[in-house]
Structure formats: structure tokens, C-alpha cells
Amino acid sequence: MKSVFVAGSRAVSRLNSQVKERLDNIMKQNLAVLVGDANGADKAVQRYLARCHYQNVVVYSMDGCRNNVGNWPTRLHTAPTDARRDRHYYGIKDFAMAKDATCGFMLWDGVSKGTLTNIVNLLNADKKTLLYLSPKKLFFKLHTYQDLQHALHANGIDNVPVFLASLGIRGAVSERLPFATLG
């Protein structure tokens, strides 16, 4: 079954009609939605899917689920008990979603390191990704590193490799590594 990794920045806590329309298309196709349990975009997507009574959803979380609005099945991931609860920690479940999904739909605030890492991971795995760049209210279909560069340029970022490195994202798509890593 085809599945979509839907995620986004914590700063994106409201879904506009454009994003809801894309989620409606996902539901019409009865695609499995893989979503995280964070506040922000994850929770907003969960709320919308629950309001639509959509059941083909799996919530990925670490150790314990923070948000599961629709009481859907969960996939719990673990880390060492002394691990800091930072983006590296939550990146474990994100990595699993990128691996498990057929494609992605990312809601990016233009800043979030985690969302950008998810995009890079999906592209590195040759998985198409629909990017919604919330500050510009624009959608980008990402199939290649050049597509990502185009989207980042639209966000005012000129030197993509330097920008990715500044965020601690190594293993850019152009290097064709299996997955990006967080520095």
C-alpha cells in the first residue's frame, strides 16, 4: 500500500485551505498517512484527519506518544534512556517514517532543521516529496536535488550546500548517500 510521510515544522500549527486540499487528495486516494506526534504541523494534520474521520493513519513516536488525536495505531521507537530530547532524538522516528513511506508531504516554515532533514532523507531515498513553503504559500514538487535548490532559492537561500552544512545536515542529496545525517 502506498503511504505518505506527512510532517512539518512546529511553527506551522494551522493548516490553510491549500494544505487541506492536498490532504483531501491523499484521503481520496486512501493513502496511508504516516505522521509524527509533535505539536505544530504534526498535531494540526492529526486534528484535520480526525475531523475528517480518516482512519488510514499511523502515528510514529518516541518512547511514549505525545499526541494521537484520532487514537490511531502507533509505531513506537526507542533511544537510550539518557538521550537528550532534541532533534536528534526525535530524528529516529522521522528516519523510520522516511524509510517506511512511499513519498512525502512536508510543511516547512523555511527554518526548521528537522523538516529540512526529512526532505533530504526522502530525496536521498528517491522518494518524491511535495513541499509546502509556508512563508511564501508555495508548493514545490521535489524529485531531485535541483528541485530542492529551486525551492530553497525561492526562500532566499542562494548557496544550498553551505546552508545545509550550517544546519548540521550532512550527506546532501547531490552526494547520493542513503540518508542525511544530523551533525
C-alpha positions, 0 to 999 in steps of 0.5 A: 500500500502506498503511504505518505510521510506527512510532517512539518515544522512546529511553527506551522500549527494551522493548516490553510485551505491549500494544505487541506486540499492536498490532504483531501487528495491523499484521503481520496486516494486512501493513502496511508498517512504516516505522521509524527506526534509533535505539536505544530504541523504534526498535531494540526494534520492529526486534528484535520484527519480526525475531523475528517474521520480518516482512519488510514493513519499511523502515528510514529513516536518516541518512547511514549506518544505525545499526541494521537488525536484520532487514537490511531495505531502507533509505531513506537521507537526507542533511544537510550534512556539518557538521550537528550530530547532534541532533534536528534532524538526525535530524528529516529522516528522521522528516519523510520517514517522516511524509510517506511513511506512511499513519498512525502508531504512536508510543511516547512516554515523555511527554518526548521532543521528537522523538516529540512532533514526529512526532505533530504532523507526522502530525496536521498531515498528517491522518494518524491516529496511535495513541499509546502513553503509556508512563508511564501504559500508555495508548493514545490514538487521535489524529485531531485536535488535541483528541485530542492535548490529551486525551492530553497532559492525561492526562500532566499537561500542562494548557496544550498550546500553551505546552508545545509552544512550550517544546519548540521545536515550532512550527506546532501542529496547531490552526494547520493548517500542513503540518508542525511545525517544530523551533525 
